[in-house]
Amino acid sequence: MGLLDTRIIGVKTRDVKIGNFYPEEFACKCCGKVMILSDLWQAIQLIRNTAMRPVIINSAYRCPPHNAEIGGSEGSDHIHGFAADIHVPGLTADEVGEIAARLSETIKRIGVYMNQDFVHIGVRNRGPGTWRAWRYDETGELSYIKPEQVTE
């Protein structure tokens, strides 16, 4: 995987493509700024390769004003290029979450939102034992998933 300090910042062109993605797919919906951690780009590519389906990036980088506007947490990994919310057509959010969980060497945060049909993917490494996953069911009820609950 890429170095944690490797980021693509400010690229807004169809001339650059890594794997199956263009930088603009990771751009802030508010200002168009792009900030992508290379590990995030690679993690989403691994999900695409494993699922053998396209991945739709609903939200990746968010500038601080946009993050606040949509109710994102103040310390959100989205504002640093560490996270993306994705959808894989033809798969449930649970199925995408299971794929992501098998990539725990790269993916450190997984949020499954069955009630909104997307998965939050985060690659920020906060140290040993900090892998975290959560799930909102169709009614919006929250539960946490432990690493040992993940099936191979």
C-alpha positions in Angstrom: 0.0 0.0 0.0 1.0 3.6 -0.4 2.7 5.7 2.3 0.4 7.3 4.7 1.7 10.8 3.8 1.2 10.3 0.0 -1.8 12.4 -1.1 -3.1 13.7 -4.3 -4.2 17.2 -3.8 -5.9 19.6 -6.1 -6.0 17.4 -9.2 -9.2 18.0 -11.2 -8.7 16.4 -14.6 -9.7 13.3 -16.6 -6.1 13.1 -17.8 -5.1 11.3 -14.6 -6.5 7.9 -13.7 -5.3 5.3 -11.2 -6.9 1.9 -11.6 -10.6 2.5 -12.3 -10.9 5.9 -10.7 -10.4 9.6 -11.5 -9.4 12.1 -8.8 -12.6 14.1 -9.4 -14.6 11.2 -8.1 -13.0 11.9 -4.7 -13.6 15.7 -4.8 -15.5 17.7 -2.3 -19.1 18.2 -3.4 -19.0 21.8 -2.2 -15.7 23.3 -3.5 -14.4 20.6 -5.8 -11.1 20.3 -4.0 -9.4 16.9 -4.1 -7.4 15.4 -1.3 -7.0 11.6 -1.4 -4.7 9.4 0.6 -3.2 6.8 -1.7 -4.1 4.0 0.8 -7.8 5.1 0.4 -7.6 5.0 -3.4 -6.0 1.6 -3.3 -8.5 0.2 -0.7 -11.4 1.2 -2.8 -9.7 -0.4 -5.9 -9.3 -3.6 -3.9 -13.0 -3.6 -3.0 -13.8 -3.1 -6.7 -11.4 -5.9 -7.7 -12.9 -8.3 -5.1 -16.5 -7.4 -5.9 -15.8 -7.5 -9.6 -18.3 -4.6 -9.9 -18.0 -0.8 -10.2 -17.8 1.2 -7.0 -19.7 4.5 -6.7 -18.0 7.0 -4.5 -20.8 9.0 -2.8 -18.5 11.2 -0.7 -14.7 11.2 -0.1 -12.9 14.4 0.7 -15.0 17.1 2.4 -13.8 20.6 3.0 -14.4 21.6 6.7 -17.4 23.9 5.8 -19.1 21.2 3.7 -18.4 18.6 6.4 -20.1 20.8 9.0 -23.0 21.6 6.7 -23.9 17.9 6.2 -23.5 17.1 9.9 -20.1 15.3 9.7 -18.1 15.0 13.0 -15.6 17.7 13.7 -12.7 15.3 13.5 -14.0 13.4 10.5 -11.5 11.4 8.5 -13.2 12.8 5.4 -11.6 16.2 5.9 -8.1 14.7 5.7 -8.6 12.4 2.7 -8.7 9.3 4.9 -12.3 8.2 4.3 -14.9 7.6 1.6 -18.6 6.6 1.6 -19.2 4.1 -1.2 -21.9 2.0 -2.8 -21.5 -1.1 -5.0 -24.5 -1.6 -7.3 -25.9 -5.1 -7.0 -24.5 -5.7 -3.5 -26.0 -4.8 -0.2 -24.1 -2.6 2.2 -23.6 -5.7 4.4 -21.9 -7.5 1.5 -19.7 -4.5 0.8 -18.8 -4.3 4.5 -17.9 -8.0 4.5 -15.5 -7.4 1.6 -14.0 -4.4 3.3 -13.5 -6.3 6.6 -11.4 -9.0 4.8 -9.1 -6.1 3.8 -8.4 -5.1 7.4 -4.6 -4.7 6.7 -5.6 -1.6 4.7 -9.0 -0.6 5.9 -9.2 0.5 9.6 -12.8 1.8 9.8 -15.9 0.3 8.3 -19.4 1.8 8.8 -22.3 -0.2 7.2 -25.3 2.0 6.7 -28.1 -0.4 5.7 -30.7 2.4 6.2 -28.9 4.5 3.6 -27.3 1.7 1.4 -23.7 2.8 1.7 -20.5 1.8 3.4 -18.0 4.2 5.1 -14.4 3.1 4.5 -11.5 4.7 6.5 -7.8 4.0 6.2 -6.4 6.1 9.0 -4.2 3.9 11.2 -4.7 5.0 14.8 -2.3 2.3 16.2 -2.6 -1.4 17.2 -6.0 -2.6 18.2 -7.9 0.3 16.8 -9.7 -1.4 13.9 -13.4 -0.4 14.3 -16.6 -1.3 12.5 -20.2 -0.3 13.1 -23.5 -1.0 11.4 -26.8 0.8 11.2 -29.7 -1.5 10.4 -32.7 -0.6 8.2 -34.4 1.1 11.1 -31.3 3.1 12.0 -30.3 1.1 15.1 -26.6 1.2 15.8 -24.4 -1.8 16.7 -20.7 -2.3 16.8 -18.8 -5.2 15.2 -15.8 -6.8 16.8 -12.9 -8.1 14.7 -13.6 -11.7 15.7 -17.1 -11.4 14.4 -15.8 -11.0 10.8 -16.1 -14.1 8.7 -13.3 -15.0 6.3 
